Amino acid sequence: MKYSFFTGAVLNFLNRNKLFFLFLVVFLAFITYFFRGVYILDPDFGWRIRFGQIIYKNGIPRSDPFSYTMPSFYFVDHSWLFSLLIGLTYPIFKNNLLSLFLSFLVFLSVYFSGRRLCDGDFEHTDLAVKYERWLHPMVITSMAFLIIYFSVRAQVISWFLFSVLNLLLFSRDYYSRYKYFVPILFFIWANLHGGYSLGLIVLIYFTCILNNRNLGSQTKTAFWKSRL
């Protein structure tokens, strides 16, 4: 009896103050991401600073500038644009600005992914408080999982662009309005991180589904015309 009374009191409190509670949860999560990005450095962070400075001073090198045994070895830095960004901002802002920026991208990634949650995903619960999308168990689990791998690194940009791509392709309204921006998205993505290859796989998968659907509709149309 006491347990049910306590549970009801907590749920009523959350229902009355759900916006404040939502703000508190998001704020604490954002601060956690930010400080992790400031104090937990990626193993490639120093390499990217130096490579970004080389790009800024001498342009994009065609060979490996750090190899004294094979100085003419050709290589491609798939994240050269991100390296340039680090090389330009770190001397002034350290990694505070980049951590703030990438933390914001993580939350946008989860937000764009959460946009695909349907209202029916909330109907199975009997709780008095209505789950906001930020408090959905899948969203909370995603945030808890992503923070394990979060730091100032180019992969975070791939998380963001991957969520944008999925939103554009698999949401009918967004696809009809913004489908012509997909090539621009890949052009930017390919210069920021090699994770664009995963985006290409998703794009091929989507194209196959779209072509199969169009072929199926054409087959049905031809069938009914032949019956007339």
N, C-alpha and C positions, 0 to 999 in steps of 0.2 A: 504494500500500500504506500509506504513511504517512498519506495523506489519510483513508482508510477507518478507520485506527486512531484518528486524532484525532476523527473524527466519532463513532465508537462510544464513545470515552471521554466526549465531551461529552454524548451522549444518555444514557449510563449515569449520569452525574453529575446530569443533570436529572431522571431517573427516580427517583433516590434522594432528591433534595432538591426535588421538584416543589412541595410546599406552601410551602417557603421562597421558591422562585423566583416562585411565583404571588403571594405576599404582597409581594415586592419590586417586581414589575412594577405591581401595583395601587397600592401606596403611592406609587411614583414618579409614576405617572400622576395620582393624586389631588393630590399636591403641585403638579404642573405646572398642573393646572386651577385650583387654589386661588390660586396666585400670579399667574396670568394674570388671574383675576377681580379681584384686588386692584389690580394696576398698569395694566391695560388697561381704560379706562373706555368705556362705551357713549356714543355721541353724545347720546343723550337722557337721560343719567343725571342731570345737573343739573336738567333740566326736571322729571323725575319727583320729585326731592327736594322742589322747591318746590311742585309740584302736590299731593304727599302732605301737606305741611304745611298747605296751604290746606284740603284735605279735613278734616284733623284739627281745625282751628280753626273752620271755617265750614260744614262739610258739603260734599257733592258739588255743585259749581257747575253751573248749567244753561247758562251761557254761557261763552265763552272769557275767562278772567281775564287773559290775557296780550296781548290784542289791543286797542290803543288806537284803531285806526281803525274796528273793528266790535265794540264792547264788548257788544252784545246778540246777537252771532252764536251761535246754538245749536250745540253740538257734543257728542259723546259720547266720553269716554275709555274705550276698551275694556279698559284695564289699570288702572282706578282703584284696585282693591284692592291691586295690586302697588305702585302709586305710594304708597299709604298705608303699606304695609309699609316701603318705603324711607324715607319721611319720618319714620317713628317710630324706626327703628333706626339711621339714619346718624349723628345727633348723638351717639349713645352709642358705637357700635361701628365708626363709619366704614363702609366696605364690606367689612370682614373677615368679619363674621357672615354677610352675604348671600352672599359668595363661597363660604364654607364650606358653607352650606345648598344653594346651587345646584350646587356641585361634587358634593355627595352626590346630588342629584336626577339629574345626568347619569349617574352610575354606576348608579343605580336604573333609569334609562331603558334603558341598555344591558343591564342584568341582566334586566329584564322582557322585552326583545326577545330576548335569548339563551335565555330559557326555552322559546321556541318552536323552538329547534334540536333536531333529533331525534338519537337515538343513531346513526342511519344516516349522519349527516353526518360522522362520525368514522371510518367503516369503510374509506374509500378510501386511507388513509395506511398506509405500512409502517413508520412510525417506531416505535422501541421505547418511547418515552415517550408516554403517553396524553395527548392534548390535553385540558386543562381548558377549560371553556366560556369563561373569560376569555382564554385563549390561542388561541382559534379565530381564523383569519385574518379572518373577517368582523367579529368583535368588535373586533379590533385596528384594522382599517381604519375602522370606525365611530368609535372613540375618536380616531383621528388626524384624521378629517374634522371631527368636532364641535368640537374645540378651536380650529379656525380661527375659528369664529363664537361662541365662548364668551366671555361677560363677564357682569356683573351686569345682566341684561336679562330682560324678561318672556317672551321666546321660549323660554327654557330650561324654564320651567314647562310650556309647550305640548309640548316634547319629551317631558317626563315623562308628562303626562296622555295624550298620544297613544299612548305605549307601553302605558300601563295600559289604555286603551280597546281596543287591538288584542289584548291578552292576555285581556281579559274576553270579547270577542266571538268570537275565533277559537280559543279553547281550550275544549273541550267541558266539562271539569270546572269551570273558573272561570265559564263562562257559566251553567251550571245552578245554581250556588250564589250568584253575585253579579250576575245580570242586572238585578235590581231596583234596584241602586245606580247604574246608568247615568244616569238622570235627575239624580241628585245630583251625579254627576261633571260633567255638562254645566252644571249650575247654578253650581258652583264655577268651572269653566273659563271660562264666559262673562264672569265678573267679574274674571278674572285676565289674559286675553289673547285677542285676536281670532282666534287660531289654532283656536278651537273650531269655526270654520266648516269647517275641514278634517276635524275629527272628525265633523261632521254628514254630510259626504260619505261617509266610511267607514261610518257608521251606516246611511245610505240604501242603500249598496252591500250591506251585510250583510243588511239587511231584504229586499232584492230576492232575494238568494240563498236566504234562509230561506223566503220565500214561494214561490219557484219550486220548491224542494225539497219543500215541503209539498204544493203543487199536483201535482207529479209523483207523489208517493206516493199521493195521493187518486185520481188518474187510473188508476194501476195497480190500486188496490184495486177501483175501480168496474169496470174491465175484467175482472178475474178473477171478480168477482161476477156479471157478465153472462154469463160463460162457464159458470157452474154451472147 
